[in-house]
């Protein structure tokens, strides 16, 4: 970690506060966008692991999204 000489510290503090004020709205927007994407991914994962939907569709979606394919329960005939 780099240390700042005492004479430069007020300048560094001023720059830091300016950057925080300028970029806080952008950071909040990015965090909101990430929350939306996380919720959409959670919905996709729930679909992939729901056995009431078509197995081939769930496998294809998992593969397309780069997610693990769902585990398929064994049918009574193969158990």
BALOBA-1460 file (C-alpha; in Angstrom, 3 decimals):
// residues 79
<rec num="1" residu="x" x="0.000" y="0.000" z="0.000"/>
<rec num="2" residu="x" x="1.289" y="3.461" z="-0.891"/>
<rec num="3" residu="x" x="1.532" y="6.051" z="1.829"/>
<rec num="4" residu="x" x="0.749" y="9.700" z="1.182"/>
<rec num="5" residu="x" x="3.028" y="12.423" z="2.540"/>
<rec num="6" residu="x" x="1.290" y="14.572" z="5.168"/>
<rec num="7" residu="x" x="1.407" y="17.658" z="2.943"/>
<rec num="8" residu="x" x="-0.561" y="15.900" z="0.173"/>
<rec num="9" residu="x" x="-3.208" y="14.317" z="2.412"/>
<rec num="10" residu="x" x="-5.744" y="17.189" z="2.226"/>
<rec num="11" residu="x" x="-5.509" y="17.100" z="-1.585"/>
<rec num="12" residu="x" x="-6.029" y="13.338" z="-1.614"/>
<rec num="13" residu="x" x="-8.979" y="13.651" z="0.772"/>
<rec num="14" residu="x" x="-10.577" y="16.290" z="-1.469"/>
<rec num="15" residu="x" x="-10.194" y="14.119" z="-4.571"/>
<rec num="16" residu="x" x="-11.597" y="11.122" z="-2.740"/>
<rec num="17" residu="x" x="-14.710" y="12.986" z="-1.617"/>
<rec num="18" residu="x" x="-15.243" y="14.397" z="-5.124"/>
<rec num="19" residu="x" x="-15.005" y="10.960" z="-6.703"/>
<rec num="20" residu="x" x="-17.379" y="9.449" z="-4.167"/>
<rec num="21" residu="x" x="-19.947" y="12.177" z="-4.774"/>
<rec num="22" residu="x" x="-19.665" y="11.944" z="-8.555"/>
<rec num="23" residu="x" x="-19.787" y="8.194" z="-8.845"/>
<rec num="24" residu="x" x="-22.278" y="7.329" z="-6.105"/>
<rec num="25" residu="x" x="-25.289" y="7.628" z="-8.466"/>
<rec num="26" residu="x" x="-23.566" y="5.440" z="-11.058"/>
<rec num="27" residu="x" x="-22.728" y="2.873" z="-8.411"/>
<rec num="28" residu="x" x="-26.323" y="2.836" z="-7.177"/>
<rec num="29" residu="x" x="-27.554" y="2.313" z="-10.754"/>
<rec num="30" residu="x" x="-25.094" y="-0.539" z="-11.282"/>
<rec num="31" residu="x" x="-26.183" y="-2.164" z="-8.015"/>
<rec num="32" residu="x" x="-29.848" y="-1.883" z="-9.056"/>
<rec num="33" residu="x" x="-29.082" y="-3.433" z="-12.444"/>
<rec num="34" residu="x" x="-27.218" y="-6.290" z="-10.759"/>
<rec num="35" residu="x" x="-30.181" y="-6.920" z="-8.453"/>
<rec num="36" residu="x" x="-32.489" y="-7.203" z="-11.473"/>
<rec num="37" residu="x" x="-30.110" y="-9.603" z="-13.205"/>
<rec num="38" residu="x" x="-29.743" y="-11.728" z="-10.057"/>
<rec num="39" residu="x" x="-33.519" y="-12.018" z="-9.725"/>
<rec num="40" residu="x" x="-33.868" y="-13.022" z="-13.389"/>
<rec num="41" residu="x" x="-31.144" y="-15.629" z="-13.004"/>
<rec num="42" residu="x" x="-32.899" y="-16.973" z="-9.894"/>
<rec num="43" residu="x" x="-36.102" y="-17.355" z="-11.932"/>
<rec num="44" residu="x" x="-34.216" y="-19.202" z="-14.676"/>
<rec num="45" residu="x" x="-32.598" y="-21.526" z="-12.144"/>
<rec num="46" residu="x" x="-35.980" y="-22.213" z="-10.532"/>
<rec num="47" residu="x" x="-37.360" y="-23.118" z="-13.961"/>
<rec num="48" residu="x" x="-34.388" y="-25.367" z="-14.722"/>
<rec num="49" residu="x" x="-34.886" y="-27.334" z="-11.513"/>
<rec num="50" residu="x" x="-38.688" y="-27.587" z="-11.693"/>
<rec num="51" residu="x" x="-39.524" y="-31.117" z="-12.872"/>
<rec num="52" residu="x" x="-43.016" y="-30.109" z="-14.002"/>
<rec num="53" residu="x" x="-41.511" y="-28.526" z="-17.139"/>
<rec num="54" residu="x" x="-40.185" y="-30.396" z="-20.164"/>
<rec num="55" residu="x" x="-36.810" y="-32.033" z="-19.429"/>
<rec num="56" residu="x" x="-35.306" y="-31.198" z="-22.830"/>
<rec num="57" residu="x" x="-36.252" y="-27.524" z="-22.521"/>
<rec num="58" residu="x" x="-34.749" y="-27.326" z="-19.040"/>
<rec num="59" residu="x" x="-31.539" y="-29.031" z="-20.171"/>
<rec num="60" residu="x" x="-31.241" y="-26.744" z="-23.194"/>
<rec num="61" residu="x" x="-31.746" y="-23.618" z="-21.086"/>
<rec num="62" residu="x" x="-29.197" y="-24.763" z="-18.513"/>
<rec num="63" residu="x" x="-26.680" y="-25.497" z="-21.241"/>
<rec num="64" residu="x" x="-27.321" y="-22.175" z="-22.974"/>
<rec num="65" residu="x" x="-26.836" y="-20.229" z="-19.734"/>
<rec num="66" residu="x" x="-23.749" y="-22.219" z="-18.767"/>
<rec num="67" residu="x" x="-25.456" y="-23.631" z="-15.677"/>
<rec num="68" residu="x" x="-25.357" y="-27.221" z="-14.428"/>
<rec num="69" residu="x" x="-28.079" y="-29.382" z="-15.901"/>
<rec num="70" residu="x" x="-30.787" y="-30.390" z="-13.482"/>
<rec num="71" residu="x" x="-30.585" y="-33.739" z="-11.766"/>
<rec num="72" residu="x" x="-33.335" y="-36.011" z="-12.992"/>
<rec num="73" residu="x" x="-35.048" y="-38.196" z="-10.416"/>
<rec num="74" residu="x" x="-35.027" y="-41.857" z="-11.276"/>
<rec num="75" residu="x" x="-38.321" y="-43.212" z="-12.504"/>
<rec num="76" residu="x" x="-39.782" y="-46.196" z="-10.640"/>
<rec num="77" residu="x" x="-39.026" y="-48.455" z="-13.640"/>
<rec num="78" residu="x" x="-35.267" y="-47.700" z="-13.568"/>
<rec num="79" residu="x" x="-34.835" y="-47.649" z="-9.796"/>
